[in-house]
């Protein structure tokens, strides 16, 4: 074996070792960024769905003679579309306004165990005035 081919073999082994170290250092960061992006996307999807559910529930509650159970059912229908699990829906139906608050723990909502939003509670509240002319 010539000295040139021995030198190439040695440098190839050294490079493979460096590649392994680089891979070991960068892959955890790449996975963290990937799963963080998924978690942020899911969190925003759940948050937006909760806002939409509160809006639809309040609209339902503005209809005369609507019960609180019907208001909760309207919110739950919207939340079921994106699989929001264990939401807590509170309805405050006063004479001049209606308020709907929806809360959900993000631990129950993720596609995997949350990295960033662990034990965070998402919340959405909407208050609308009732029509006084009727």
N, C-alpha and C positions, 0 to 999 in steps of 0.2 A: 504494500500500500504506500502510495507516495505521500510526502509530507503535506501536499496541498489537500488531498482528500481527507487526511487525518485532521487537518485544521478546520475544514468545513464540518466534519462530524462533531468536533468539540464545540464549535460555535453554534451549531444547530441544537445541541443538547442544552446549552446555556440559554438560548432563545426560547426553547420550550419551557424551561423553568420560569423565565420571566413572563411568558404568556400565561402560565398557570397562576402566578401571583397577581398579574393584572386582572385576570378573569375573576379571581377570588375577591379582589377589592371592588370591582365595578358591578358585578352582578347583584349583590345585595342592594346597592343603591338603585339600580335599574328596577328591581322588583318593588322596592319601596315606592318609587315614583309611579310605577304602573298601578299598584294597588291603591295608592293615595288618590290618584286620578279617578279610579273607579268609585272610591268611597265618596269623594266630593261630588261626583255625578249623581250617585244614589241619594246623597243627602239633599242636593238641590231638587231632585225629582220628588222626594217625599215632602220637602218643605213647600214646594209649589203646589203639590196635590192637596196638602192640608189647607193652604190659602184658598184654593178653588173649592174644596169641600165646605169650608166655613161660609164662603160666599153663597154656594148653592143652598146650604142649610138655612141661612138667614133669609134668602129669597123665599124659600118654602115657608118659613115662619111668619112672613109678612102676609100670607094668605089668611083671611079671616077664618076662625074656628079650627086652626091647625094645632094639634097637640105637640108637646115636647118630644114624644116618641116618634112622630112623623118627621120632625126636624132632625133628630138624631139619625133616623133611617136615611134621610136625604144625604147627610154627610157621610154616613157609612158606605153608601152606594158609590160615591166618588172615591173614597179611600180604598175600597175593595178592588178597584180597577188596577191600582199599582201595588197591591198587596201590602198595604200598611197594616201591621199587626198590632193588636192591643191598644187602639187609640182610646183616649179618655175624652169624651165629648160632653161639654157642659153647656146647657141652654139656660139663659136668663131672659124670661119673657115678661117684661114689664108692660105697663099700660101704654107708654109712649115710645118704647124702643125694644128691640130684641138684640141679644148678644149671644154669639156662639164662640166658644173657646175649645180648641182641639189641641191635645198634648199627646206626644208619643215619645217613648225612649228610643234613641237611635240604636241601642244594642239589639233591639228586636227587629230592626228594619233592614239591616245590612245583608248583603249576599254572603258575607264572611265576617269574622270577628273584627269590629272596627279598630283601626290603628290610631286614628286621630280623634274621632268623635266618640270615644268610649265613655259611656255613662252620661252622655249629653241628652238633654230633653229638648225636642223640637216643639214649638208652640205657635199657634196662630189664633188670633182673636179678631172678630169682626162685629161691629155694632152698627145697626141701622135704625133710623127713626121710622116709626109707623106713620102712615097717612092719617091725619086728624080730620080729614073732610068726610070720611065715611061714617 
